[in-house]
Amino acid sequence: MPLTPHIERHFTGSEIVRDIVIGMSDGLTVPFALAAGLSGAIDSTSIIVTAGLAEIAAGSIAMGLGGYMAAKSDTEHYLSEIAREEVEVRDKADIEAAEVALVFQSYGLTAEESKPIVDALRLRPAAWVNFMMRFELGLEKPDPKRALVSAGTIAGAYIAGGFVPLGPYLFLAKASAALTISVIMTLIALAIFGYIKGYYTGAPPLRSASQTVLIGGLAAAAAFMIARAIS
């Protein structure tokens, strides 16, 4: 009787989702706080739009550069650690072999059970180094394009999020009217964003949506009150 192959479906885009979350959450809240704060001081949307566009441009660049530098730092850290492991595997083989045995023992294997695997790894230095990187240090080889992808994803998500609260100010002349619509649109966008985030990360979508609205709403409200107090 033919067997149906077992297919495991795991979500593998966690880094992209993380970048979208970082960019979108800030893009939804920071421009909203700016626009809301200015709405309490002036009633002309043209100035608010100009300030909002400037903030979105500056914020997306800053956030994108932050993501780029973080990804570059991860790559540099990985390269320095793999160079160190290569030296230790070559010059301190017995110590490294003992560390491999400890890794297997942490999974419940005895010293006798892990010895053949340790001996096999000692014959394969490249595989040995990769094993140590992953199971001793918990480091995965980074994608060489990760820095640019991260920068673009965060910046793009920030821009997309920023235009949600700023959108009503582009089409309405009075800031007071635009503010009401901006609040509604931002909360709806946070709910949709949270639901989609939960769907792709495996979390309950409705709970994720509720948490995103609550956290994003509180952050936006706090920023709004501070901006209003200053203005």
N, CA and C of each residue as an Amber inpcrd file, in Angstrom:
protein
   693
   0.8600000  -1.1900000   0.0000000   0.0000000   0.0000000   0.0000000
   0.8950000   1.2380000   0.0000000   0.6830000   2.1840000  -0.9260000
   1.5360000   3.3770000  -0.9940000   1.3570000   4.2390000   0.2400000
   2.4630000   4.7820000   0.6880000   2.4420000   5.6410000   1.8600000
   2.4310000   7.0970000   1.4430000   1.5900000   7.8730000   2.0910000
   1.5640000   9.3100000   1.8280000   2.7450000   9.9650000   2.5220000
   3.5930000  10.6860000   1.7840000   4.7650000  11.2940000   2.4250000
   4.3550000  12.3300000   3.4680000   5.0910000  12.3150000   4.5700000
   4.8190000  13.2670000   5.6540000   5.4630000  14.6020000   5.3090000
   4.6630000  15.6200000   5.1990000   5.1590000  16.9480000   4.8360000
   4.9650000  17.8780000   6.0190000   6.0640000  18.4160000   6.5110000
   5.9910000  19.3640000   7.6120000   6.0250000  20.7830000   7.0640000
   5.0810000  21.5810000   7.5200000   5.0090000  22.9660000   7.0710000
   5.3530000  23.8750000   8.2430000   6.4930000  24.4800000   8.1480000
   6.9470000  25.3920000   9.1900000   7.1350000  26.7770000   8.5940000
   6.8060000  27.7680000   9.3830000   7.0030000  29.1410000   8.9320000
   8.4800000  29.4910000   9.0270000   9.0790000  29.9610000   7.9340000
  10.5160000  30.2180000   7.8930000  10.8410000  31.6830000   7.6520000
   9.8510000  32.5420000   7.6570000  10.1140000  33.9490000   7.3760000
  10.1000000  34.8120000   8.6200000  10.5870000  34.2620000   9.7410000
  10.5050000  34.9910000  11.0040000  11.2810000  36.2990000  10.9620000
  12.4310000  36.3240000  10.2770000  13.2240000  37.5490000  10.2260000
  12.4870000  38.6370000   9.4440000  11.8600000  38.2560000   8.3310000
  11.1020000  39.2210000   7.5370000   9.9180000  39.7480000   8.3430000
   9.2190000  38.8400000   9.0300000   8.0820000  39.2580000   9.8470000
   8.5420000  40.1990000  10.9520000   9.6690000  39.8770000  11.5740000
  10.1970000  40.7400000  12.6310000  10.4950000  42.1410000  12.0930000
  11.0840000  42.2110000  10.9030000  11.3900000  43.5130000  10.3110000
  10.1160000  44.2840000   9.9810000   9.1120000  43.5780000   9.4590000
   7.8370000  44.2340000   9.1560000   7.1830000  44.7440000  10.4330000
   7.2340000  43.9330000  11.4840000   6.6500000  44.3440000  12.7590000
   7.3400000  45.5980000  13.2790000   8.6720000  45.6230000  13.2260000
   9.4270000  46.7800000  13.7090000   9.0630000  48.0220000  12.9200000
   9.0930000  47.9120000  11.5920000   8.8140000  49.0790000  10.7680000
   7.3700000  49.5250000  10.8180000   6.4420000  48.5710000  10.7340000
   5.0320000  48.9180000  10.6770000   4.5370000  49.4920000  11.9980000
   4.9560000  48.8960000  13.1210000   4.4690000  49.3800000  14.4070000
   4.9100000  50.8190000  14.6590000   6.1610000  51.1300000  14.3510000
   6.6300000  52.5090000  14.5180000   6.0060000  53.4330000  13.4880000
   5.8320000  52.9220000  12.2620000   5.2360000  53.7410000  11.2140000
   3.7920000  54.1160000  11.5070000   3.0840000  53.2430000  12.1960000
   1.6950000  53.5420000  12.5370000   1.5810000  54.5110000  13.7070000
   2.5010000  54.4350000  14.6600000   2.3470000  55.2120000  15.8840000
   3.0570000  56.5680000  15.8670000   4.2930000  56.6060000  15.3570000
   5.0570000  57.8580000  15.4310000   4.4450000  58.9590000  14.5520000
   4.1710000  58.7110000  13.2740000   3.5210000  59.7670000  12.4800000
   2.1440000  60.1530000  13.0190000   1.4250000  59.1760000  13.5850000
   0.1300000  59.5080000  14.1730000   0.2890000  60.4820000  15.3370000
   1.2780000  60.1990000  16.2040000   1.4930000  61.0810000  17.3460000
   1.8750000  62.4840000  16.8870000   2.7040000  62.5610000  15.8620000
   3.1010000  63.8700000  15.3400000   1.8960000  64.6170000  14.7770000
   1.1230000  63.9450000  13.9380000  -0.0340000  64.5920000  13.3300000
  -1.0620000  64.9810000  14.3820000  -1.2820000  64.1040000  15.3590000
  -2.2590000  64.4040000  16.4030000  -1.8080000  65.5760000  17.2550000
  -0.5350000  65.6020000  17.5960000  -0.0290000  66.7100000  18.3980000
  -0.1380000  68.0340000  17.6830000   0.1970000  68.0410000  16.3970000
   0.0890000  69.2770000  15.6150000  -1.3690000  69.6850000  15.4340000
  -2.2720000  68.7030000  15.4120000  -3.6990000  69.0230000  15.2520000
  -4.2250000  69.8150000  16.4300000  -3.5980000  69.6570000  17.5820000
  -4.0330000  70.4220000  18.7400000  -3.5400000  71.8520000  18.7310000
  -2.5710000  72.1460000  17.8630000  -2.0000000  73.4890000  17.8330000
  -2.4370000  74.2890000  16.6130000  -2.6390000  73.6080000  15.4860000
  -3.0280000  74.2970000  14.2470000  -4.1870000  73.5430000  13.6060000
  -4.8860000  74.2200000  12.7400000  -6.0210000  73.5820000  12.0730000
  -5.8070000  73.4940000  10.5730000  -4.5930000  73.8050000  10.1260000
  -4.2640000  73.7270000   8.7010000  -3.5530000  72.4080000   8.4290000
  -4.1360000  71.5790000   7.5900000  -3.5500000  70.2670000   7.3250000
  -2.3070000  70.3390000   6.4480000  -2.1190000  71.4380000   5.7190000
  -0.9590000  71.5140000   4.8260000   0.3510000  71.4520000   5.6030000
   0.4060000  72.1540000   6.7300000   1.6240000  72.1210000   7.5550000
   1.8100000  70.7310000   8.1610000   0.7100000  70.1170000   8.5890000
   0.7860000  68.7860000   9.1880000   1.2680000  67.7630000   8.1580000
   0.7700000  67.8890000   6.9340000   1.1930000  66.9730000   5.8710000
   2.6830000  67.1370000   5.5890000   3.1430000  68.3740000   5.5010000
   4.5670000  68.6160000   5.2490000   5.4260000  68.0180000   6.3590000
   5.0320000  68.2860000   7.6040000   5.7810000  67.7370000   8.7390000
   5.7040000  66.2170000   8.7620000   4.5270000  65.6710000   8.4460000
   4.3600000  64.2220000   8.4550000   5.1960000  63.5340000   7.3920000
   5.2250000  64.1180000   6.1850000   6.0390000  63.5370000   5.1140000
   7.5210000  63.5870000   5.4620000   7.9420000  64.6990000   6.0660000
   9.3420000  64.8130000   6.4730000   9.6760000  63.7620000   7.5300000
   8.7470000  63.5460000   8.4650000   8.9880000  62.5660000   9.5220000
   9.0390000  61.1470000   8.9490000   8.1370000  60.8460000   8.0250000
   8.1400000  59.5130000   7.4170000   9.4450000  59.2750000   6.6690000
   9.9050000  60.2920000   5.9300000  11.1670000  60.1410000   5.2030000
  12.3360000  59.9270000   6.1660000  12.4230000  60.7920000   7.1740000
  13.5270000  60.6790000   8.1330000  13.4280000  59.3910000   8.9510000
  12.2110000  59.0540000   9.3870000  12.0350000  57.8550000  10.1980000
  12.3470000  56.5830000   9.4390000  11.9080000  56.5000000   8.1900000
  12.1680000  55.2910000   7.4070000  13.6620000  55.1150000   7.1400000
  14.3540000  56.2260000   6.8830000  15.8020000  56.1430000   6.6580000
  16.5120000  55.7080000   7.9350000  16.1440000  56.3170000   9.0530000
  16.7790000  55.9720000  10.3200000  16.5010000  54.5200000  10.7030000
  15.2480000  54.0960000  10.5580000  14.9020000  52.7240000  10.9090000
  15.5850000  51.7290000   9.9700000  15.6200000  52.0620000   8.6780000
  16.2840000  51.1860000   7.7150000  17.7640000  51.0480000   8.0010000
  18.4180000  52.1670000   8.3130000  19.8420000  52.1100000   8.6540000
  20.0700000  51.3040000   9.9260000  19.1500000  51.4430000  10.8840000
  19.2630000  50.6590000  12.1070000  19.1940000  49.1670000  11.8310000
  18.2510000  48.7730000  10.9650000  18.1380000  47.3670000  10.5980000
  19.3620000  46.8770000   9.8450000  19.9020000  47.7360000   8.9780000
  21.1000000  47.3730000   8.2160000  22.2820000  47.1470000   9.1460000
  22.4910000  48.0700000  10.0730000  23.6240000  47.9530000  10.9890000
  23.4750000  46.7500000  11.9090000  22.2430000  46.4610000  12.3470000
  22.0190000  45.3050000  13.2110000  22.3440000  44.0050000  12.4770000
  21.8940000  43.9030000  11.2150000  22.1690000  42.7010000  10.4350000
  23.6580000  42.5670000  10.1390000  24.3320000  43.6790000   9.8480000
  25.7760000  43.6480000   9.6060000  26.5110000  43.2070000  10.8660000
  26.0580000  43.6720000  12.0150000  26.6890000  43.2760000  13.2740000
  26.5250000  41.7700000  13.5140000  25.3510000  41.2320000  13.1720000
  25.1340000  39.7910000  13.3170000  26.1000000  39.0080000  12.4290000
  26.2910000  39.4860000  11.1910000  27.2060000  38.8180000  10.2640000
  28.6400000  38.8770000  10.7700000  29.0520000  40.0480000  11.2250000
  30.4170000  40.2010000  11.7410000  30.6430000  39.3250000  12.9720000
  29.6370000  39.2450000  13.8300000  29.7560000  38.3890000  15.0120000
  29.8820000  36.9290000  14.6120000  29.0770000  36.5020000  13.6390000
  29.1400000  35.1150000  13.1770000  30.5190000  34.8010000  12.6050000
  31.0510000  35.6950000  11.7800000  32.3570000  35.4540000  11.1600000
  33.4700000  35.3860000  12.2020000  33.4100000  36.2460000  13.2160000
  34.4420000  36.2130000  14.2540000  34.3590000  34.9300000  15.0700000
  33.1320000  34.4630000  15.3410000  32.9600000  33.2440000  16.1250000
  33.3750000  32.0020000  15.3390000  33.0750000  31.9720000  14.0290000
  33.4520000  30.7950000  13.2540000  34.9650000  30.7260000  13.0800000
  35.6200000  31.8930000  12.9910000  37.0850000  31.9040000  12.9230000
  37.6830000  31.3760000  14.2200000  37.0870000  31.7510000  15.3460000
  37.5750000  31.2660000  16.6330000  37.3650000  29.7640000  16.7700000
  36.1980000  29.2700000  16.3270000  35.9300000  27.8350000  16.4170000
  36.8800000  27.0350000  15.5280000  37.2120000  27.5630000  14.3620000
  38.1440000  26.8680000  13.4700000  39.5130000  26.7070000  14.1300000
  39.9470000  27.7510000  14.8240000  41.2280000  27.6780000  15.5280000
  41.1520000  26.6700000  16.6660000  40.0740000  26.6790000  17.4200000
  39.9530000  25.7830000  18.5660000  39.8270000  24.3270000  18.1380000
  39.1040000  24.0760000  17.0470000  38.9900000  22.7070000  16.5420000
  40.3560000  22.1870000  16.0970000  41.1760000  23.0670000  15.5680000
  42.4990000  22.6620000  15.1030000  43.5080000  22.5330000  16.2490000
  43.4900000  23.4890000  17.1590000  44.5370000  23.5440000  18.1950000
  44.1060000  22.9570000  19.5420000  42.8130000  22.8560000  19.7840000
  42.3240000  22.3360000  21.0650000  41.2720000  21.2590000  20.8120000
  41.6440000  20.2820000  20.0010000  40.6820000  19.2730000  19.5390000
  40.0720000  18.4820000  20.6920000  40.8810000  18.1180000  21.6680000
  40.3570000  17.3070000  22.7750000  39.3330000  18.0810000  23.6070000
  39.6290000  19.3400000  23.8460000  38.6870000  20.1670000  24.6160000
  37.3860000  20.3370000  23.8460000  37.4930000  20.6110000  22.5470000
  36.2900000  20.7770000  21.7230000  35.4910000  19.4800000  21.6410000
  36.1990000  18.3430000  21.5720000  35.4980000  17.0580000  21.5340000
  34.7280000  16.8280000  22.8300000  35.3180000  17.2300000  23.9470000
  34.6090000  17.1070000  25.2240000  33.3710000  17.9940000  25.2430000
  33.4620000  19.1630000  24.6280000  32.3010000  20.0540000  24.5630000
  31.1960000  19.4610000  23.6960000  31.5800000  18.7800000  22.6080000
  30.5800000  18.1090000  21.7690000  29.8640000  17.0310000  22.5690000
  30.6390000  16.2550000  23.3280000  30.0330000  15.2010000  24.1570000
  29.0560000  15.7830000  25.1610000  29.3930000  16.9380000  25.7300000
  28.4880000  17.5930000  26.6820000  27.1920000  18.0310000  26.0060000
  27.2870000  18.4860000  24.7660000  26.0810000  18.8800000  24.0250000
  25.1480000  17.6890000  23.8780000  25.7000000  16.5350000  23.4720000
  24.8710000  15.3380000  23.3110000  24.3300000  14.8470000  24.6490000
  25.1340000  14.9590000  25.6970000  24.6680000  14.5380000  27.0120000
  23.5290000  15.4160000  27.5160000  23.5120000  16.6750000  27.0690000
  22.3980000  17.5480000  27.4590000  21.0860000  17.1070000  26.8290000
  21.1750000  16.2870000  25.7540000  19.9810000  15.7170000  25.1260000
  19.6670000  14.3210000  25.6540000  20.4090000  13.8800000  26.6750000
  20.1160000  12.6010000  27.3020000  20.9930000  11.4450000  26.8740000
  21.9390000  11.6490000  25.9680000  22.8260000  10.5840000  25.5360000
  23.9310000  10.3770000  26.5680000  24.3620000   9.1330000  26.7260000
  25.4770000   8.8470000  27.6140000  26.7920000   9.1170000  26.8940000
  27.8870000   9.1170000  27.6480000  29.2020000   9.3360000  27.0460000
  29.5230000   8.2430000  26.0310000  29.1210000   6.9900000  26.3420000
  29.3810000   5.8810000  25.4220000  28.5750000   6.0340000  24.1360000
  27.3400000   6.4920000  24.2490000  26.4910000   6.6570000  23.0680000
  26.9590000   7.7930000  22.1860000  27.4910000   8.8550000  22.7770000
  27.9020000  10.0130000  21.9930000  29.2990000   9.8700000  21.3980000
  30.1260000   8.9310000  21.9360000  31.5160000   8.8130000  21.4900000
  31.6480000   8.5390000  19.9910000  30.8780000   7.6010000  19.3880000
  31.0330000   7.3780000  17.9400000  30.7230000   8.6390000  17.1150000
  29.7490000   9.4280000  17.5620000  29.4070000  10.6510000  16.8290000
  30.5250000  11.6710000  16.9610000  31.0720000  11.7800000  18.1810000
  32.1820000  12.7090000  18.3990000  33.3750000  12.3180000  17.5460000
  33.6860000  11.0350000  17.4960000  34.8150000  10.5590000  16.6960000
  34.5830000  10.8330000  15.2080000  33.3330000  10.6760000  14.7600000
  33.0300000  10.9320000  13.3500000  33.1880000  12.4150000  13.0180000
  32.7710000  13.2860000  13.9360000  32.9210000  14.7190000  13.6990000
  34.3880000  15.1360000  13.6660000  35.2250000  14.4820000  14.4580000
  36.6450000  14.8310000  14.4770000  37.2980000  14.5600000  13.1340000
  36.7140000  13.6540000  12.3440000  37.2510000  13.3690000  11.0120000
  36.7460000  14.3560000   9.9650000  35.7940000  15.2110000  10.3520000
  35.1940000  16.1770000   9.4160000  35.2460000  17.5740000  10.0340000
  36.3790000  18.2520000   9.9380000  36.5510000  19.5430000  10.6210000
  35.4950000  20.5850000  10.2590000  35.1250000  20.6760000   8.9710000
  34.1380000  21.6870000   8.5590000  32.7870000  21.4130000   9.2130000
  32.3670000  20.1310000   9.1920000  31.0960000  19.7730000   9.8260000
  31.1830000  19.9710000  11.3420000  32.3560000  19.7230000  11.9110000
  32.5640000  19.9010000  13.3410000  32.3770000  21.3590000  13.7320000
  32.9910000  22.2490000  12.9610000  32.8530000  23.6870000  13.2300000
  31.3940000  24.1140000  13.1080000  30.7200000  23.6570000  12.0640000
  29.3080000  24.0280000  11.8890000  28.4500000  23.5000000  13.0350000
  28.7760000  22.3050000  13.5210000  28.0460000  21.7430000  14.6600000
  28.2230000  22.6260000  15.8900000  29.4510000  23.0320000  16.1550000
  29.7240000  23.8680000  17.3230000  29.0320000  25.2280000  17.2090000
  29.0310000  25.7800000  16.0150000  28.3840000  27.0740000  15.8130000
  26.8930000  26.9880000  16.1180000  26.2820000  25.9090000  15.6870000
  24.8250000  25.8030000  15.8300000  24.4050000  25.3250000  17.2100000
  25.0680000  24.2830000  17.7260000  24.5690000  23.6580000  18.9410000
  25.2700000  24.1310000  20.2060000  26.4890000  24.6460000  20.0880000
  27.1440000  25.2010000  21.2680000  26.8420000  26.6920000  21.4070000
  26.9550000  27.4240000  20.2930000  26.7860000  28.8740000  20.3470000
  25.3930000  29.3250000  19.9280000  24.6160000  28.4550000  19.2950000
  23.2730000  28.8340000  18.8620000  23.2670000  29.8380000  17.7340000
  24.2660000  29.7660000  16.8450000  24.3810000  30.7220000  15.7500000
  24.1470000  30.0210000  14.4150000  23.3050000  30.6140000  13.5850000
  23.0770000  30.1230000  12.2350000  23.8060000  31.0240000  11.2430000
  24.2590000  30.4390000  10.1460000  24.9530000  31.2330000   9.1300000
  24.0050000  32.2750000   8.5550000  24.3510000  33.5590000   8.6410000
  23.4420000  34.5990000   8.1440000  23.4270000  34.6750000   6.6240000
  22.3120000  35.1010000   6.1120000  22.1800000  35.3330000   4.6710000
  23.0240000  36.5530000   4.3050000  23.9010000  36.4480000   3.3030000
  24.7270000  37.6050000   2.9380000  23.9240000  38.8140000   2.4790000
  22.6860000  38.5780000   2.0410000  21.8340000  39.6850000   1.6060000
  20.9370000  40.2060000   2.7280000  21.1130000  39.6490000   3.9050000
  20.2180000  39.9440000   5.0200000  20.1950000  41.4350000   5.3620000
  21.3610000  42.0950000   5.3640000  21.4310000  43.4950000   5.7770000
  20.5990000  44.3820000   4.8560000  20.7540000  44.2080000   3.5500000
  20.0060000  45.0410000   2.5970000  18.5170000  44.7190000   2.6430000
  18.1920000  43.4330000   2.7560000  16.7770000  43.0390000   2.8210000
  16.1330000  43.6160000   4.0740000  16.8420000  43.5270000   5.1940000
  16.3070000  44.0530000   6.4480000  16.0780000  45.5550000   6.3620000
  17.0650000  46.2720000   5.8220000  16.9300000  47.7250000   5.7020000
  15.7430000  48.0980000   4.8340000  15.6160000  47.4310000   3.6880000
  14.5070000  47.7430000   2.7830000  13.1610000  47.3740000   3.3620000
  13.0910000  46.2330000   4.0530000  11.8220000  45.7870000   4.6350000
  11.3550000  46.7240000   5.7310000  12.2690000  47.0770000   6.6390000
  11.8940000  47.9660000   7.7390000  11.4910000  49.3350000   7.2120000
  12.2920000  49.8850000   6.2960000  11.9800000  51.2060000   5.7450000
  10.6530000  51.1880000   4.9960000  10.4350000  50.1570000   4.1810000
   9.1860000  50.0680000   3.4260000   7.9780000  49.9160000   4.3260000
   8.1080000  49.0870000   5.3790000   7.0050000  48.9070000   6.3230000
   6.7220000  50.1980000   7.0810000   7.7660000  50.9470000   7.4070000
   7.5860000  52.2250000   8.1090000   6.8200000  53.2100000   7.2230000
   7.2020000  53.2890000   5.9560000   6.5170000  54.1960000   5.0270000
   5.0560000  53.7960000   4.8690000   4.8210000  52.4900000   4.6690000
   3.4400000  52.0190000   4.5030000   2.6120000  52.3210000   5.7430000
   3.1900000  52.0710000   6.9090000   2.4610000  52.3560000   8.1340000
   2.2450000  53.8350000   8.3440000   3.2240000  54.6530000   7.9880000
   3.1290000  56.0960000   8.2120000   2.0390000  56.7800000   7.4180000
   1.7530000  56.2520000   6.2290000   0.7380000  56.8880000   5.3950000
  -0.6860000  56.5710000   5.8600000  -0.8440000  55.5970000   6.7500000
  -2.1880000  55.3020000   7.2630000  -2.7070000  56.4420000   8.1310000
  -2.0020000  56.8520000   9.1960000  -2.5200000  57.9760000   9.9930000
  -2.4170000  59.3180000   9.2930000  -1.4850000  59.4360000   8.3300000
  -1.3220000  60.7160000   7.6350000  -2.3050000  60.8710000   6.4870000
  -2.8600000  59.7620000   6.0110000  -3.7330000  59.7980000   4.8430000
  -4.8710000  60.7970000   4.9150000  -5.6500000  60.8260000   5.9990000
  -6.7790000  61.7700000   6.0610000  -6.3510000  63.2310000   5.9450000
  -5.1710000  63.5590000   6.3990000  -4.6890000  64.9440000   6.3180000
  -4.3590000  65.3470000   4.8870000  -4.1650000  64.3390000   4.0190000
  -3.8790000  64.6410000   2.6110000  -5.1280000  65.0780000   1.8620000
  -6.3050000  64.7180000   2.3810000  -7.5430000  64.9530000   1.6320000
  -8.5170000  65.8860000   2.3360000  -8.2870000  66.1800000   3.6040000
  -9.1870000  67.0630000   4.3430000  -8.4730000  68.3590000   4.6930000
  -9.2320000  69.4470000   4.7010000  -8.6330000  70.7560000   4.9550000
  -8.5120000  71.0580000   6.4380000  -9.4310000  70.5480000   7.2530000
  -9.4370000  70.8410000   8.6820000  -8.7730000  69.7020000   9.4690000
  -7.8290000  70.0650000  10.3130000  -7.0840000  69.0640000  11.0640000
  -7.9680000  68.3320000  12.0670000  -8.9360000  69.0220000  12.6510000
  -9.7990000  68.3860000  13.6490000 -10.5930000  67.2410000  13.0370000
 -11.0820000  67.4250000  11.8230000 -11.8260000  66.3610000  11.1450000
 -10.8970000  65.2320000  10.7280000  -9.7090000  65.5930000  10.2550000
  -8.7500000  64.5810000   9.8210000  -8.2790000  63.7280000  10.9920000
  -8.1790000  64.3480000  12.1770000  -7.6980000  63.6130000  13.3430000
  -8.6370000  62.4650000  13.7030000  -9.9360000  62.7150000  13.6740000
 -10.9030000  61.6690000  14.0230000 -10.7730000  60.4720000  13.0900000
 -10.7110000  60.7670000  11.7900000 -10.5810000  59.6780000  10.8090000
  -9.2310000  58.9780000  10.9670000  -8.1950000  59.7500000  11.2730000
  -6.8660000  59.1770000  11.4480000  -6.8410000  58.1840000  12.5980000
  -7.5110000  58.5300000  13.7040000  -7.5650000  57.6230000  14.8470000
  -8.2500000  56.3170000  14.4630000  -9.3810000  56.4120000  13.7770000
 -10.1360000  55.2180000  13.3780000  -9.3130000  54.3490000  12.4320000
  -8.7040000  54.9940000  11.4330000  -7.9170000  54.2510000  10.4500000
  -6.7050000  53.5800000  11.0980000  -6.0690000  54.2720000  12.0320000
  -4.8840000  53.7040000  12.6850000  -5.2450000  52.4890000  13.5150000
  -6.3430000  52.5640000  14.2690000  -6.7690000  51.4190000  15.0800000
  -7.1720000  50.2310000  14.2070000  -7.8600000  50.4960000  13.1070000
  -8.2280000  49.4110000  12.1890000  -6.9780000  48.7880000  11.5720000
  -6.0400000  49.6410000  11.1770000  -4.7980000  49.1360000  10.5920000
  -4.0160000  48.2930000  11.5970000  -3.9890000  48.7140000  12.8620000
  -3.3110000  47.9330000  13.8870000  -3.9690000  46.5610000  14.0680000
  -5.3020000  46.5350000  14.0160000  -6.0130000  45.2620000  14.1620000
  -5.7110000  44.3260000  12.9930000  -5.7690000  44.8590000  11.7780000
  -5.4800000  44.0330000  10.5960000  -4.0370000  43.5460000  10.6240000
  -3.1430000  44.4620000  10.9580000  -1.7280000  44.1210000  11.0230000
  -1.4780000  43.0310000  12.0640000  -2.0950000  43.1590000  13.2280000
  -1.9300000  42.1550000  14.2710000  -2.5000000  40.8040000  13.8760000
  -3.6340000  40.8060000  13.1920000  -4.2550000  39.5540000  12.7530000
  -3.3520000  38.8320000  11.7550000  -2.8390000  39.5710000  10.7770000
  -1.9620000  38.9660000   9.7690000  -0.6730000  38.4680000  10.4110000
  -0.1320000  39.2460000  11.3340000   1.0830000  38.8360000  12.0290000
   0.8640000  37.5240000  12.7740000  -0.2770000  37.4190000  13.4810000
  -0.5820000  36.1890000  14.1940000  -0.7650000  35.0080000  13.2630000
  -1.3910000  35.2430000  12.1160000  -1.6300000  34.1650000  11.1480000
  -0.3190000  33.5710000  10.6480000   0.6380000  34.4340000  10.3300000
   1.8900000  33.9590000   9.7540000   2.8820000  33.4590000  10.7900000
   2.7640000  33.8770000  12.0300000   3.7000000  33.4250000  13.0600000
   3.1660000  32.2570000  13.8630000   1.9160000  31.8700000  13.6450000
   1.3540000  30.7320000  14.3540000   0.6170000  31.0880000  15.6210000
   0.6170000  32.3570000  16.0050000  -0.1280000  32.7870000  17.1900000
  -1.6140000  32.9070000  16.8420000  -2.5090000  32.7820000  17.8310000
  -3.9430000  32.9700000  17.5540000  -4.1810000  34.3480000  16.9510000
  -4.6980000  34.4380000  15.7330000  -4.8160000  35.7360000  15.0460000
  -5.6320000  36.7710000  15.8120000  -6.7520000  36.3440000  16.4170000
  -7.5890000  37.3090000  17.1270000  -6.8760000  37.8570000  18.3690000
  -6.1770000  36.9800000  19.0680000  -5.4290000  37.4480000  20.2320000
  -4.3020000  38.3820000  19.8120000  -3.6290000  38.0250000  18.7160000
  -2.5630000  38.8760000  18.2130000  -3.1000000  40.2380000  17.7970000
  -4.2760000  40.2470000  17.1560000  -4.8820000  41.5130000  16.7420000
  -5.2290000  42.3680000  17.9530000  -5.8140000  41.7300000  18.9720000
  -6.1860000  42.4750000  20.1810000  -4.9620000  43.0570000  20.8820000
  -3.9100000  42.2520000  20.9860000  -2.6880000  42.7250000  21.6380000
  -2.0590000  43.8710000  20.8640000  -2.0650000  43.7620000  19.5360000
  -1.4570000  44.8080000  18.7070000  -2.2260000  46.1130000  18.8360000
  -3.5550000  46.0280000  18.8380000  -4.3730000  47.2290000  18.9950000
  -4.1390000  47.8470000  20.3700000  -4.1040000  46.9980000  21.3970000
  -3.9150000  47.5100000  22.7510000  -2.5500000  48.1720000  22.9110000
  -1.4920000  47.4650000  22.5110000  -0.1420000  47.9990000  22.6730000
   0.0770000  49.2100000  21.7850000  -0.3150000  49.0950000  20.5050000
  -0.1510000  50.2200000  19.5940000  -1.0150000  51.4020000  19.9850000
  -2.2390000  51.1160000  20.4430000  -3.1270000  52.2000000  20.8730000
  -2.6000000  52.9280000  22.0900000  -2.0690000  52.1600000  23.0660000
  -1.5020000  52.7900000  24.2540000  -0.2760000  53.6260000  23.9070000
   0.5770000  53.0890000  23.0260000   1.7710000  53.8340000  22.6270000
   1.3900000  55.1170000  21.8880000   0.4190000  55.0090000  20.9830000
  -0.0130000  56.1860000  20.2400000  -0.6840000  57.1990000  21.1640000
  -1.4960000  56.7050000  22.1140000  -2.1710000  57.6170000  23.0420000
  -1.1680000  58.3440000  23.9260000  -0.1530000  57.6120000  24.4070000
   0.8730000  58.2450000  25.2380000   1.6360000  59.3030000  24.4420000
   2.0180000  58.9550000  23.2190000   2.7310000  59.9140000  22.3840000
   1.8480000  61.1170000  22.0510000   0.5610000  60.8570000  21.8210000
  -0.3740000  61.9390000  21.5120000  -0.4900000  62.9020000  22.6930000
  -0.6330000  62.3620000  23.9080000  -0.7830000  63.2220000  25.0770000
   0.4820000  64.0440000  25.3370000   1.6410000  63.4220000  25.1200000
   2.8800000  64.1620000  25.2920000   2.9910000  65.2750000  24.2600000
   2.6510000  64.9380000  23.0110000   2.7270000  65.9540000  21.9570000
   1.7350000  67.0920000  22.2010000   0.5250000  66.7470000  22.6720000
  -0.4680000  67.7810000  22.9670000  -0.0150000  68.6500000  24.1320000
   0.5880000  68.0250000  25.1480000   1.0560000  68.7930000  26.3060000
   2.1550000  69.7670000  25.9000000   3.0590000  69.3230000  25.0280000
   4.1360000  70.2020000  24.5670000   3.5940000  71.3240000  23.6990000
   2.6450000  70.9640000  22.8030000   2.1060000  71.9940000  21.8910000
   1.1980000  72.9590000  22.6220000
